[in-house]
Amino acid sequence: MTDPIAPQILIVDDARDIREPLGQYLRKQGFRTRLAAHAAEAREILAEAAIHLVVLDVMMPGEDGLSLCRWVVARGGPPVLLLTAMADETDRIVGLELGADDYLVKPFNPRELLARVRAILRRAPPELAAPPSGRRQFADWVHDPDAQHLTGADGRVVALTTAENRLLGIFLDQPRAVLSRSTLLDLTAGREAKAYDRAIDNQISRLRRKIESDPKAPQLLVTEWGGGYRLVADVTDPRA
């Protein structure tokens, strides 16, 4: 049985005969996996699941892997390992320029992919790999950063993505303080990336959909016009 706190890897590839055997192989190596056949499905998974690494095929019908890679990096998402065709050197260069962490040429040996996955996870900055430790309570929620989820007063469990988990941890560290977009970008990026002005706004919107009774009229994560965002709640130890 896979460890429930093991790193979770999202495999995005339109070829079923690649993504399913690869997912099975990585699970046997102790990882949790999610599978997506196209970019739209991958976006849905990234919005609701805690993903630590994306293994992403470049050549896919519809939205290609490079476009999805750009989207993941712009939002401060998890590291990306690209899968490229033998002849597509340009795609490999563009992918790395977009912010991908590594690439692997198809066809590949699964053991080499495993080695690259482990290397990427090892060199992930501490703020990406280890969110703030310790469960904390705010309003009607208890945040468990290690499990990357929230538990409501009614017992409902809500999964957080890696980016959401990290962002919420920052607000819980500084409750009631106004945090500017630039401050939040600096604290959440974790690796060199071009500042994307709407990245924090998008992450805030997704987080509000999970913690607010009415995300369109937020009462917990409020906007300070001209300033940034503020968590309007006291933060306590749920064991107290």
C-alpha positions as CSV (number, residue, x, y, z in Angstrom):
1,M,0.0,0.0,0.0
2,T,1.3,3.4,-1.0
3,D,2.2,5.8,1.9
4,P,-0.6,8.4,2.0
5,I,2.0,11.2,2.5
6,A,4.3,10.0,-0.3
7,P,5.0,12.6,-3.0
8,Q,2.2,12.6,-5.6
9,I,3.1,12.7,-9.3
10,L,0.8,13.8,-12.1
11,I,1.4,12.0,-15.4
12,V,0.0,13.9,-18.4
13,D,0.1,12.0,-21.7
14,D,-2.5,11.3,-24.3
15,A,-1.0,7.9,-25.0
16,R,-2.7,5.4,-22.7
17,D,-0.1,2.8,-23.3
18,I,2.5,5.2,-21.8
19,R,0.7,7.0,-18.9
20,E,-0.9,3.9,-17.3
21,P,2.2,1.6,-17.3
22,L,4.2,4.6,-16.1
23,G,1.7,5.3,-13.3
24,Q,1.8,1.7,-12.2
25,Y,5.6,1.7,-12.2
26,L,5.9,4.8,-10.1
27,R,3.4,3.5,-7.6
28,K,5.5,0.4,-7.2
29,Q,8.4,2.7,-6.4
30,G,6.4,4.2,-3.5
31,F,4.9,7.3,-5.2
32,R,1.3,8.3,-5.4
33,T,0.1,9.1,-8.9
34,R,-2.7,10.8,-10.8
35,L,-3.2,10.4,-14.6
36,A,-4.4,12.8,-17.2
37,A,-5.0,12.3,-20.9
38,H,-5.0,15.9,-21.9
39,A,-4.3,19.4,-20.6
40,A,-7.8,20.2,-19.5
41,E,-7.9,17.1,-17.3
42,A,-4.5,18.0,-15.8
43,R,-5.7,21.5,-14.9
44,E,-8.6,20.1,-13.0
45,I,-6.4,17.7,-11.1
46,L,-3.9,20.5,-10.3
47,A,-6.7,22.6,-8.9
48,E,-7.9,20.0,-6.4
49,A,-5.0,17.7,-5.6
50,A,-1.7,18.0,-3.9
51,I,0.8,17.4,-6.7
52,H,4.5,17.5,-6.1
53,L,5.8,16.9,-9.7
54,V,4.2,16.9,-13.2
55,V,5.5,14.4,-15.8
56,L,4.3,16.1,-19.0
57,D,4.2,15.0,-22.6
58,V,4.9,17.8,-25.0
59,M,3.1,16.4,-28.1
60,M,-0.6,16.2,-27.2
61,P,-3.7,17.0,-29.3
62,G,-5.4,20.3,-28.4
63,E,-3.4,22.3,-25.9
64,D,0.2,21.0,-26.0
65,G,2.5,20.3,-23.2
66,L,4.5,23.5,-23.6
67,S,1.4,25.6,-23.1
68,L,0.4,23.6,-20.0
69,C,4.0,23.9,-18.7
70,R,3.9,27.7,-19.1
71,W,0.6,27.7,-17.1
72,V,2.0,25.6,-14.3
73,V,5.2,27.6,-13.9
74,A,3.4,31.0,-14.1
75,R,1.2,30.0,-11.2
76,G,4.1,28.8,-9.0
77,G,3.0,25.2,-9.4
78,P,5.0,22.0,-8.9
79,P,8.2,21.2,-10.8
80,V,7.8,19.9,-14.4
81,L,9.6,17.0,-16.2
82,L,8.9,17.1,-19.9
83,L,8.7,14.1,-22.2
84,T,9.8,15.0,-25.7
85,A,10.3,13.2,-29.0
86,M,13.8,12.3,-30.2
87,A,13.8,14.9,-33.0
88,D,12.2,17.8,-31.1
89,E,15.3,19.7,-29.8
90,T,13.5,23.0,-30.2
91,D,10.7,21.8,-27.8
92,R,13.3,20.8,-25.2
93,I,15.0,24.2,-25.4
94,V,11.7,26.1,-25.3
95,G,10.5,23.9,-22.4
96,L,13.5,24.7,-20.3
97,E,13.2,28.4,-21.1
98,L,9.6,28.3,-20.0
99,G,10.7,26.9,-16.6
100,A,10.6,23.1,-16.9
101,D,13.0,21.5,-14.5
102,D,14.2,18.7,-16.7
103,Y,13.3,16.7,-19.8
104,L,13.5,13.1,-21.0
105,V,13.5,11.9,-24.6
106,K,11.1,9.3,-25.8
107,P,11.4,6.3,-25.8
108,F,12.9,6.2,-22.4
109,N,13.9,3.7,-19.8
110,P,11.5,3.9,-16.8
111,R,14.5,3.6,-14.4
112,E,16.0,6.7,-15.9
113,L,12.7,8.6,-15.5
114,L,12.6,7.4,-11.9
115,A,16.2,8.7,-11.3
116,R,15.2,12.1,-12.7
117,V,12.0,12.3,-10.7
118,R,13.9,11.6,-7.5
119,A,16.6,14.2,-8.4
120,I,14.0,16.9,-9.1
121,L,12.2,16.2,-5.8
122,R,15.6,16.2,-3.9
123,R,16.5,19.6,-5.2
124,A,13.1,21.2,-4.7
125,P,13.6,24.2,-2.3
126,P,12.6,23.4,1.3
127,E,9.6,25.8,1.1
128,L,8.2,23.7,-1.8
129,A,9.0,20.3,-0.3
130,A,8.1,21.0,3.3
131,P,5.2,23.4,4.1
132,P,4.9,24.8,7.6
133,S,4.6,22.0,10.1
134,G,1.8,21.7,12.7
135,R,-2.0,21.7,12.4
136,R,-3.6,25.0,12.9
137,Q,-7.2,26.1,13.3
138,F,-8.9,29.2,11.9
139,A,-12.6,30.0,11.7
140,D,-14.3,26.6,11.1
141,W,-11.3,25.0,9.5
142,V,-8.3,23.0,10.7
143,H,-5.3,23.1,8.3
144,D,-3.0,20.0,8.1
145,P,0.0,21.1,6.0
146,D,1.6,17.7,6.0
147,A,-1.5,16.0,4.6
148,Q,-2.2,19.1,2.5
149,H,-5.8,19.3,3.4
150,L,-8.4,21.2,5.4
151,T,-11.0,19.6,7.8
152,G,-14.2,21.5,8.3
153,A,-16.2,21.7,11.5
154,D,-18.6,19.2,10.0
155,G,-15.8,16.7,9.4
156,R,-15.6,17.4,5.6
157,V,-12.0,17.1,4.2
158,V,-10.9,19.4,1.4
159,A,-7.7,18.6,-0.5
160,L,-5.3,21.4,-1.3
161,T,-2.9,21.7,-4.1
162,T,0.8,22.2,-3.3
163,A,0.5,25.9,-4.2
164,E,-2.7,26.4,-2.2
165,N,-1.2,24.6,0.8
166,R,1.9,26.8,0.7
167,L,-0.2,30.0,0.2
168,L,-2.5,29.2,3.1
169,G,0.4,28.5,5.3
170,I,1.8,31.9,4.7
171,F,-1.5,33.6,5.6
172,L,-1.7,31.5,8.8
173,D,1.8,32.5,9.7
174,Q,0.7,36.2,9.6
175,P,-3.0,36.4,10.4
176,R,-4.7,39.8,10.0
177,A,-1.6,41.2,8.3
178,V,-1.9,42.7,4.8
179,L,0.3,40.8,2.4
180,S,1.0,42.4,-1.0
181,R,1.0,40.5,-4.3
182,S,4.7,41.0,-4.7
183,T,5.4,39.7,-1.1
184,L,3.2,36.6,-1.8
185,L,4.9,36.0,-5.1
186,D,8.3,36.1,-3.4
187,L,7.2,33.8,-0.7
188,T,5.4,31.3,-2.9
189,A,7.5,31.1,-6.1
190,G,10.3,29.1,-4.4
191,R,12.3,29.1,-7.6
192,E,13.3,31.6,-10.3
193,A,10.4,32.4,-12.5
194,K,9.0,35.5,-14.2
195,A,6.6,37.3,-12.1
196,Y,3.1,36.7,-13.3
197,D,0.9,39.5,-12.1
198,R,-2.3,37.4,-11.9
199,A,-0.8,34.3,-10.5
200,I,-1.6,35.2,-6.9
201,D,-5.0,36.4,-7.7
202,N,-5.8,33.1,-9.4
203,Q,-4.5,31.1,-6.4
204,I,-6.5,33.3,-4.0
205,S,-9.7,32.7,-6.0
206,R,-9.2,28.9,-5.9
207,L,-8.4,29.0,-2.2
208,R,-11.6,31.1,-1.6
209,R,-13.7,28.5,-3.3
210,K,-12.5,26.0,-0.8
211,I,-12.7,28.0,2.5
212,E,-15.4,30.6,2.0
213,S,-19.1,30.1,2.4
214,D,-19.6,32.5,-0.5
215,P,-16.4,32.9,-2.5
216,K,-17.9,36.0,-4.3
217,A,-18.3,37.8,-0.9
218,P,-15.2,36.5,1.0
219,Q,-15.2,37.0,4.8
220,L,-12.0,35.1,5.6
221,L,-9.5,35.9,2.8
222,V,-10.3,39.6,2.0
223,T,-8.9,41.9,-0.6
224,E,-7.2,45.1,0.6
225,W,-7.6,47.4,-2.3
226,G,-4.3,48.8,-3.3
227,G,-2.5,46.7,-0.8
228,G,-3.0,43.0,-1.3
229,Y,-4.8,40.3,0.8
230,R,-5.5,39.6,4.5
231,L,-6.6,36.6,6.5
232,V,-9.4,37.9,8.8
233,A,-9.3,35.1,11.5
234,D,-7.5,34.1,14.7
235,V,-5.2,31.2,14.3
236,T,-5.0,28.7,17.2
237,D,-3.7,25.3,18.0
238,P,-6.6,22.8,17.6
239,R,-5.2,20.7,20.5
240,A,-5.6,23.6,22.9
